[in-house]
Amino acid sequence: MTTSSAPVSAAVRARIPPTVWVLGFVSLLMDISSEMVQTLLPYYLVSGLGASAVTVGFIEGLSVAIATTTKLFSGIIADWTRRRKMLAVIGYGLGAISKLAFPFATSLGWIVAAKAVDRVGKGIRGTPRDALIADVTPTEIRGAAFGLRKSLDTVGGFIGPLAAIALMFALSENVLAIFWIAVIPAFLAVFILMIGVKEPDAPAKTKSDKPFRIADFAKLNPAVWVVILGASLLTFARFSEAFLLLKSEEAGFRPAWIPITMVIMHAVYGLTAYPAGRLSDRIGQSGILASSVVVLAASYLVLAYANSIPLFLIGILLWGLHMGLSQGLLATLIAETAPSNLKGTAFGVFNLMMGVAVLLGNVIAGLVWDIHGSFGTFILGAALSCAALPVLIWISRRGSALAR
């Protein structure tokens, strides 16, 4: 995969644009809301609604698939209309509206409907938001910019579960009441986005600019497709965090403390995403991504044998480190390899392929959990990670050669 050739001095001199900071804080608030819901949802599904592990995996995977399919079309529309902010506002608005449905979730049907609306909103907002960051950020600090947004997003992922823990104790484990409170930061995020981000000036259209056609997929260069292949492989090997939440109760946590799993994971994730992005601007992404896969395999192995809280927490620390080392870099690679007039489309295809991988991976993980328990699921994840590593190394070298 590509490496950055910009001088270190240029990266040091360049400042991250205010738009990136605002989008980061918008992500932070929406993630507070989402994590207050998501950290309690697997527990609520299993203990409150009697769902199985495969049902949890299917709902999580389907939600991501809906979001990533929507990202494909929002990316195309973002390139066609050049209206990144408008699409982002619609997406965050749907995410906020969906939070109003979770307090009424007394059946699996309600959960699926609420998750679907939430994920459609996520799908709409994610691609134009990333395209906005790519538009306003100098090339030499894109790794830092995407890493910063991820870090702020994970601060929300840290605060949200903490709020859920406090509210579980304060409200006598009334999960539906906590879902009501989660509505507040979601709508605040939409308000800040509307007043705090200015749509960047669209490049002047030329004779070569034409409405999007299916044939435009062929214009995504080989380097982009290599990045997409590598990201899809990595995503297939990494199951949903819902399985971490299910494992936490098995490891010994009482229900009110289950969200601490996401607090710890997001703390490590947030602390490493920005430094990983800055480091990638200097040494390239390939080695860091390969390291992240090794860390993921180690996390799976620890979690497979985690029959106590201390061992479980070590596995969560490793999981968070993997996320910090990998997630911001994948978006950076797309931004660096995609044609300038098709960045939104590239992010859309990227997210679509990852959604397919997540759906397949989560359904398989849930089936294995129901048949062989948590041990079987995490051992499978470790095996998939180990199998993916040499392929990712090959893809990294191939992507670097194509991008030159």
C-alpha positions as CSV (number, residue, x, y, z in Angstrom):
1,M,0.0,0.0,0.0
2,T,1.1,3.6,-0.4
3,T,3.6,5.4,1.7
4,S,3.8,9.1,2.3
5,S,6.6,10.9,0.5
6,A,6.0,14.4,2.0
7,P,8.9,15.9,4.0
8,V,8.5,15.7,7.8
9,S,8.9,19.5,8.0
10,A,5.8,20.0,5.8
11,A,3.7,17.7,8.0
12,V,4.9,19.6,11.1
13,R,4.1,23.1,9.6
14,A,0.6,22.2,8.3
15,R,-2.2,22.7,10.7
16,I,-5.3,20.5,10.8
17,P,-8.2,22.6,9.4
18,P,-11.1,23.7,11.8
19,T,-13.6,21.7,9.7
20,V,-11.8,18.5,10.8
21,W,-12.0,19.5,14.4
22,V,-15.8,20.3,14.2
23,L,-16.5,17.1,12.4
24,G,-14.5,15.3,15.1
25,F,-16.6,16.8,17.9
26,V,-19.8,16.0,15.9
27,S,-18.6,12.4,15.8
28,L,-17.8,12.5,19.5
29,L,-21.3,13.6,20.5
30,M,-23.1,11.1,18.1
31,D,-20.8,8.3,19.4
32,I,-21.7,9.2,23.0
33,S,-25.4,8.7,22.1
34,S,-24.7,5.5,20.0
35,E,-22.5,3.9,22.6
36,M,-25.0,4.5,25.4
37,V,-27.4,2.4,23.3
38,Q,-25.0,-0.1,21.7
39,T,-23.1,-1.1,24.9
40,L,-26.4,-2.2,26.5
41,L,-28.1,-3.5,23.4
42,P,-26.6,-7.1,23.2
43,Y,-27.4,-7.6,26.9
44,Y,-30.9,-6.3,26.4
45,L,-31.4,-8.5,23.3
46,V,-30.3,-11.7,25.1
47,S,-31.6,-11.1,28.7
48,G,-34.6,-9.0,27.9
49,L,-35.8,-10.3,24.5
50,G,-34.4,-13.8,24.6
51,A,-32.3,-13.5,21.4
52,S,-29.6,-16.0,20.5
53,A,-25.9,-15.2,19.7
54,V,-26.5,-15.8,16.0
55,T,-29.5,-13.3,16.1
56,V,-27.2,-10.7,17.8
57,G,-24.6,-11.3,15.1
58,F,-27.1,-11.1,12.3
59,I,-28.6,-7.8,13.6
60,E,-25.1,-6.3,14.0
61,G,-24.0,-7.5,10.6
62,L,-27.2,-6.5,8.9
63,S,-26.9,-3.0,10.4
64,V,-23.4,-2.6,9.1
65,A,-24.4,-3.9,5.7
66,I,-27.3,-1.4,5.5
67,A,-24.9,1.4,6.5
68,T,-22.2,0.5,4.0
69,T,-24.6,0.0,1.1
70,T,-26.0,3.4,1.8
71,K,-22.4,4.8,1.9
72,L,-21.9,3.6,-1.7
73,F,-24.8,5.7,-2.9
74,S,-24.1,8.7,-0.7
75,G,-20.5,8.6,-2.1
76,I,-21.8,8.7,-5.6
77,I,-24.2,11.6,-4.8
78,A,-21.4,13.4,-2.9
79,D,-19.2,13.4,-6.0
80,W,-22.1,14.2,-8.4
81,T,-23.6,17.1,-6.4
82,R,-20.5,18.3,-4.5
83,R,-22.8,18.9,-1.5
84,R,-20.9,17.1,1.2
85,K,-22.3,19.0,4.2
86,M,-26.0,18.6,3.1
87,L,-25.6,14.8,3.0
88,A,-23.8,14.8,6.3
89,V,-26.6,16.7,8.0
90,I,-29.2,14.4,6.6
91,G,-27.2,11.4,7.8
92,Y,-26.6,12.7,11.3
93,G,-30.2,13.8,11.4
94,L,-31.5,10.3,10.7
95,G,-29.1,8.9,13.3
96,A,-30.6,11.3,15.9
97,I,-34.2,10.5,14.9
98,S,-33.5,6.8,15.2
99,K,-32.5,7.2,18.8
100,L,-36.2,8.1,19.5
101,A,-37.2,4.6,18.5
102,F,-35.0,2.6,20.9
103,P,-36.9,3.5,24.0
104,F,-40.0,1.8,22.5
105,A,-37.9,-1.3,21.6
106,T,-40.0,-4.0,23.3
107,S,-39.5,-6.6,20.5
108,L,-36.9,-7.7,18.0
109,G,-38.9,-5.9,15.3
110,W,-38.5,-2.6,17.0
111,I,-34.7,-3.2,17.4
112,V,-34.3,-4.1,13.7
113,A,-36.3,-1.0,12.6
114,A,-34.4,1.4,14.9
115,K,-31.0,-0.1,13.9
116,A,-31.9,0.1,10.2
117,V,-32.8,3.8,10.4
118,D,-29.7,4.5,12.5
119,R,-27.5,2.6,10.0
120,V,-29.0,4.3,7.0
121,G,-28.1,7.6,8.7
122,K,-24.6,6.4,9.4
123,G,-24.3,5.3,5.8
124,I,-25.4,8.6,4.4
125,R,-23.1,10.7,6.7
126,G,-19.9,8.6,6.7
127,T,-18.8,9.0,3.1
128,P,-19.4,12.8,2.6
129,R,-17.8,13.4,6.0
130,D,-14.7,11.5,5.0
131,A,-14.8,13.3,1.6
132,L,-15.1,16.6,3.4
133,I,-12.0,15.8,5.4
134,A,-10.1,14.8,2.3
135,D,-11.2,18.0,0.5
136,V,-10.0,20.4,3.2
137,T,-6.9,18.7,4.4
138,P,-3.4,19.0,2.8
139,T,-2.1,15.7,1.5
140,E,0.9,15.7,3.9
141,I,-1.2,15.6,7.0
142,R,-4.2,13.5,5.9
143,G,-3.1,10.6,8.1
144,A,-3.1,13.0,11.1
145,A,-6.5,14.5,10.1
146,F,-8.3,11.1,9.8
147,G,-6.5,9.9,12.9
148,L,-7.7,13.0,14.8
149,R,-11.3,12.5,13.8
150,K,-11.1,8.8,14.8
151,S,-9.6,9.8,18.2
152,L,-12.4,12.3,18.9
153,D,-14.9,9.8,17.8
154,T,-13.4,7.3,20.3
155,V,-13.5,9.8,23.1
156,G,-17.3,9.7,22.6
157,G,-17.0,5.9,22.6
158,F,-15.2,6.3,26.0
159,I,-17.7,8.7,27.5
160,G,-20.9,7.0,26.3
161,P,-20.3,3.7,28.1
162,L,-19.2,5.5,31.2
163,A,-22.5,7.4,31.1
164,A,-24.3,4.1,30.6
165,I,-22.6,2.6,33.7
166,A,-23.5,5.6,35.9
167,L,-27.1,5.6,34.6
168,M,-27.5,1.8,35.1
169,F,-26.7,2.3,38.8
170,A,-28.7,5.5,39.1
171,L,-31.8,4.1,37.3
172,S,-31.7,0.6,38.8
173,E,-30.6,-1.0,35.5
174,N,-33.6,0.6,33.6
175,V,-32.2,0.1,30.1
176,L,-35.1,1.8,28.3
177,A,-34.8,4.9,30.4
178,I,-31.1,5.2,29.4
179,F,-32.1,4.9,25.7
180,W,-34.3,8.0,26.2
181,I,-31.3,10.0,27.7
182,A,-29.2,9.0,24.7
183,V,-31.4,11.1,22.5
184,I,-29.9,14.4,23.9
185,P,-26.3,14.2,22.6
186,A,-27.5,12.9,19.2
187,F,-29.5,16.0,18.5
188,L,-26.8,18.3,19.8
189,A,-24.4,16.8,17.3
190,V,-26.7,17.7,14.4
191,F,-27.0,21.3,15.7
192,I,-23.2,21.7,15.9
193,L,-22.8,20.3,12.4
194,M,-25.4,22.7,10.9
195,I,-23.8,25.8,12.4
196,G,-20.1,24.8,12.6
197,V,-19.2,23.4,9.1
198,K,-19.0,25.4,5.9
199,E,-19.4,23.6,2.6
200,P,-16.0,24.0,0.8
201,D,-16.0,25.6,-2.6
202,A,-16.6,23.0,-5.3
203,P,-14.0,22.7,-8.0
204,A,-15.0,24.5,-11.2
205,K,-16.7,22.0,-13.5
206,T,-14.9,21.2,-16.8
207,K,-16.0,19.6,-20.0
208,S,-14.7,16.3,-18.7
209,D,-17.1,16.4,-15.7
210,K,-20.1,14.2,-16.5
211,P,-23.0,12.7,-14.4
212,F,-22.0,9.5,-12.6
213,R,-22.3,6.3,-14.6
214,I,-21.8,2.6,-13.6
215,A,-18.8,2.6,-15.9
216,D,-17.2,5.1,-13.5
217,F,-16.4,2.2,-11.2
218,A,-13.8,1.2,-13.8
219,K,-12.1,4.5,-13.3
220,L,-11.1,3.6,-9.8
221,N,-7.5,2.7,-10.3
222,P,-6.0,-0.7,-9.4
223,A,-4.4,0.8,-6.2
224,V,-7.9,1.7,-4.8
225,W,-9.2,-1.8,-5.5
226,V,-6.1,-3.4,-3.8
227,V,-6.8,-1.2,-0.7
228,I,-10.5,-2.2,-0.8
229,L,-9.5,-5.9,-1.0
230,G,-7.2,-5.6,1.9
231,A,-9.7,-3.7,4.1
232,S,-12.4,-6.2,3.3
233,L,-10.2,-9.1,4.3
234,L,-9.3,-7.4,7.6
235,T,-12.9,-6.6,8.3
236,F,-14.1,-10.2,7.7
237,A,-11.6,-11.4,10.3
238,R,-12.7,-8.8,12.9
239,F,-16.0,-9.6,14.4
240,S,-18.5,-7.1,16.0
241,E,-17.8,-5.7,19.4
242,A,-21.2,-7.1,20.4
243,F,-19.4,-10.4,20.9
244,L,-17.0,-8.7,23.4
245,L,-20.0,-7.4,25.3
246,L,-21.5,-10.9,25.5
247,K,-18.2,-12.3,26.6
248,S,-17.9,-9.7,29.4
249,E,-20.8,-11.2,31.4
250,E,-19.4,-14.6,30.8
251,A,-16.0,-13.4,32.2
252,G,-17.7,-12.2,35.4
253,F,-19.1,-8.7,35.0
254,R,-22.5,-7.9,36.4
255,P,-24.9,-6.3,33.9
256,A,-24.3,-2.7,35.2
257,W,-20.6,-3.0,34.5
258,I,-20.8,-4.5,31.0
259,P,-20.3,-1.1,29.3
260,I,-16.8,-0.9,30.9
261,T,-15.7,-3.2,28.1
262,M,-16.2,-0.4,25.6
263,V,-14.8,2.3,27.9
264,I,-11.5,0.4,28.0
265,M,-11.5,-0.5,24.3
266,H,-12.3,3.1,23.2
267,A,-9.7,4.6,25.6
268,V,-6.9,2.6,24.0
269,Y,-8.4,3.1,20.5
270,G,-8.6,6.9,21.0
271,L,-5.1,7.2,22.5
272,T,-3.5,5.3,19.6
273,A,-5.5,6.4,16.5
274,Y,-4.0,9.9,16.2
275,P,-0.4,8.9,16.9
276,A,-0.7,6.0,14.5
277,G,-2.0,8.4,11.8
278,R,0.9,10.8,12.5
279,L,3.4,7.9,12.3
280,S,1.9,6.7,9.0
281,D,2.5,10.2,7.5
282,R,6.2,9.6,8.1
283,I,6.8,5.9,7.6
284,G,3.8,4.7,5.5
285,Q,0.8,2.5,6.4
286,S,1.9,-1.0,5.5
287,G,4.0,-2.0,8.5
288,I,1.4,-0.4,11.0
289,L,-1.5,-2.3,9.4
290,A,0.4,-5.6,9.5
291,S,1.2,-5.0,13.2
292,S,-2.5,-4.4,13.8
293,V,-3.4,-7.8,12.5
294,V,-0.9,-9.5,14.8
295,V,-2.4,-7.6,17.7
296,L,-5.9,-8.7,16.7
297,A,-4.9,-12.3,16.6
298,A,-3.3,-12.0,20.0
299,S,-6.5,-10.4,21.3
300,Y,-8.6,-13.2,20.0
301,L,-6.4,-15.8,21.7
302,V,-6.5,-14.1,25.0
303,L,-10.3,-13.7,24.8
304,A,-10.8,-17.3,23.9
305,Y,-9.2,-18.4,27.2
306,A,-10.5,-15.4,29.3
307,N,-12.4,-17.1,32.1
308,S,-11.6,-14.2,34.5
309,I,-12.0,-10.5,34.5
310,P,-8.2,-9.6,34.4
311,L,-7.5,-11.9,31.4
312,F,-10.6,-10.5,29.7
313,L,-9.4,-6.9,30.2
314,I,-6.1,-7.8,28.6
315,G,-7.9,-9.0,25.5
316,I,-9.9,-5.8,25.4
317,L,-6.8,-3.7,25.7
318,L,-5.3,-5.6,22.7
319,W,-8.5,-5.2,20.7
320,G,-8.5,-1.4,21.3
321,L,-4.8,-1.2,20.2
322,H,-5.7,-3.1,17.0
323,M,-8.5,-0.6,16.2
324,G,-6.2,2.4,16.9
325,L,-3.5,1.0,14.6
326,S,-5.8,0.1,11.7
327,Q,-9.1,2.2,11.3
328,G,-7.8,5.7,10.5
329,L,-5.2,4.3,8.2
330,L,-7.7,2.5,6.0
331,A,-9.5,5.8,5.2
332,T,-6.2,7.5,4.6
333,L,-5.2,4.9,2.0
334,I,-8.5,5.4,0.1
335,A,-8.0,9.2,0.2
336,E,-4.4,8.9,-1.1
337,T,-5.1,6.3,-3.9
338,A,-8.5,7.5,-5.3
339,P,-8.9,9.9,-8.2
340,S,-9.7,13.4,-7.0
341,N,-13.1,13.5,-8.7
342,L,-14.1,10.1,-7.5
343,K,-13.1,10.2,-3.8
344,G,-16.7,10.0,-2.6
345,T,-17.4,7.0,-4.9
346,A,-14.2,5.3,-3.7
347,F,-15.2,5.7,-0.1
348,G,-18.6,4.4,-1.0
349,V,-17.3,1.2,-2.7
350,F,-14.8,0.8,0.1
351,N,-17.6,0.9,2.8
352,L,-19.9,-1.4,0.7
353,M,-17.3,-4.1,0.5
354,M,-16.5,-3.9,4.2
355,G,-20.3,-4.1,4.9
356,V,-20.5,-7.4,3.0
357,A,-17.5,-8.7,4.9
358,V,-18.9,-7.7,8.3
359,L,-22.3,-9.3,7.6
360,L,-20.7,-12.6,6.6
361,G,-18.2,-12.5,9.4
362,N,-20.7,-11.8,12.1
363,V,-23.3,-14.4,11.0
364,I,-20.5,-17.0,11.0
365,A,-19.3,-15.8,14.4
366,G,-22.8,-16.1,15.8
367,L,-23.4,-19.5,14.5
368,V,-20.1,-20.8,15.9
369,W,-20.9,-19.2,19.3
370,D,-24.3,-21.0,19.4
371,I,-22.7,-24.3,18.6
372,H,-19.2,-24.1,20.3
373,G,-19.5,-21.2,22.7
374,S,-17.4,-18.1,22.9
375,F,-14.2,-20.2,22.8
376,G,-15.0,-21.4,19.3
377,T,-15.8,-17.9,18.1
378,F,-12.6,-16.3,19.3
379,I,-10.4,-19.2,18.2
380,L,-11.9,-18.9,14.7
381,G,-11.2,-15.1,14.8
382,A,-7.5,-15.8,15.7
383,A,-7.2,-18.4,12.9
384,L,-8.8,-16.0,10.3
385,S,-6.4,-13.2,11.5
386,C,-3.3,-15.4,11.1
387,A,-4.5,-16.5,7.6
388,A,-5.1,-12.9,6.6
389,L,-1.7,-11.6,7.6
390,P,0.4,-13.0,4.7
391,V,-2.3,-12.0,2.3
392,L,-2.3,-8.4,3.7
393,I,1.5,-8.2,3.4
394,W,1.3,-9.3,-0.2
395,I,-1.5,-6.7,-0.9
396,S,0.6,-4.0,0.8
397,R,3.5,-4.6,-1.5
398,R,1.2,-4.8,-4.5
399,G,-0.6,-1.6,-3.6
400,S,2.6,0.3,-3.1
401,A,3.9,-0.9,-6.6
402,L,0.6,0.2,-8.3
403,A,0.6,3.6,-6.6
404,R,4.0,4.6,-7.8
